[in-house]
């Protein structure tokens, strides 16, 4: 999903393990951490 301001988050199920991976890109490490925490909160 595109979050705006050059930020995105991606949810991807592993094809070989029972895992959901969350990826993010943003201008700063702090924003990446916030986006990943947001992603984790959505799936709980």
C-alpha positions, 0 to 999 in steps of 0.5 A: 500500500502506498502511504504517501510522501514516498512511503509504502508498506507491503504484506506478503505471505511466505510460500514455504513457511507459515509467515506473513512478512511486512516490508516498508520503505520511507525517507527515514528509519524512524518512519520505517519503524512506525510503518512496520509497527502500524502493519503489525497492529493491523494484523493482530 
